[in-house]
Amino acid sequence: TQAPVNVTVTGAAGQIGYALLFRIASGQLLGQDVPVKLRLLEIPQAVKAAEGTAMELEDGAFPLLAGTDIFDDPKQAFEGTNIALLVGARPRSKGMERGDLLEANGGIFKPQGEAINAGAADDVKVLVVGNPANTNALIARSHAPDVPADRFTAMTRLDHNRALAQLAKKLGVPVTELKKVAIWGNHSATQYPSVQHAEFGGKSIAEAVDQAWLENDFIPTVAKRGAAIIEARGLSSAASAASAAIDHVYTWVNGTPAGDWTSAAVVSDGSYGVPEGLISSFPVTAKDGKYEIVQGLEIDEFSRTRIDASVAELVEERDTVQKLGLI
Ligand code: NDP
């Protein structure tokens, strides 16, 4: 039988962690034949809560769960890890400037990058969920010089899934009919959910819906969905975020179907005018355990403007963390 895959989850006692851990334990992260060992990282004040979650994981009697360990030290938590899900982050509090938020997160993602560099398994794959996810991933990556750049990713799969759901509803088709939807740029309100190349049942989505609906309804609905859920639920969209994290890693390991792609924030190679080294969302395919940016797409004028605006925000965030000495 296969040795368990080590999965480290930070912020394990948080809301997303609570939804995520049970799905990992049940085999949905990697597949139904892959045993997993969970390594939970929390800040010292939250270790006790993480222990409670670990008790519940034990009580799930999951056949694929080979054990759960809890740490408050990143060096230990990332030792030998194959999959690192960086969920814990400093939440935006009232009156906090963006620079303060980035600085607080630098204090979290710098040591985590260093710990991944020092001790993670050679095949480590990192997904950053904690916001601002793209720039937190950039910080972690810049402190892990020995880890190949393409192992650091940030999550825009929730935005991708939200876009699929809105389009399926609008077109009256199941999500399985939709192909080649893409999220570009930052996981923030400036993100650009694009249907320029998207298809449903082989037909063009861009031709089937009008531009006014895309601009005034679809794009803002996808970009502001998180706020709408907080408004309705009184709590953030933790379960759908956890579900998207599962999808992101599952696809990374198991691949995208032929003729389709998904969205993920990956290190830019300069494609589509996105400055090299930025962690920005692109349409990506996955094969043999690697995400690759889909190449050679024609970008229309509307898309160009939207992509540039979101990328400009990423450049600003990068410049801020650079000035703060975090990268
Ligand atoms: P959540 O589990 O709800 O969220 C964690 C992070 O995910 C936040 O940065 C949040 O961003 C982000 N996020 C990304 N996408 C979404 C989405 N769709 N919906 C909601 N959140 C999203 O936060 P909790 O406060 O419940 O838990 C955080 C835990 O992390 C705490 O237990 C804390 O102790 C821990 N922590 C651990 C650290 C560590 O291990 N070193 C460091 C810091 C915190 P946003 O803020 O924008 O909502």
Residues whose N, C-alpha, C, O or C-beta is under 5 A from the ligand:
A	BS01	NDP	T10 G11 A13 G14 Q15 I16 G17 L41 E42 I43 A46 V87 G88 A89 R90 P91 R92 I108 V129 G130 N131 S236 S237 A238 A241
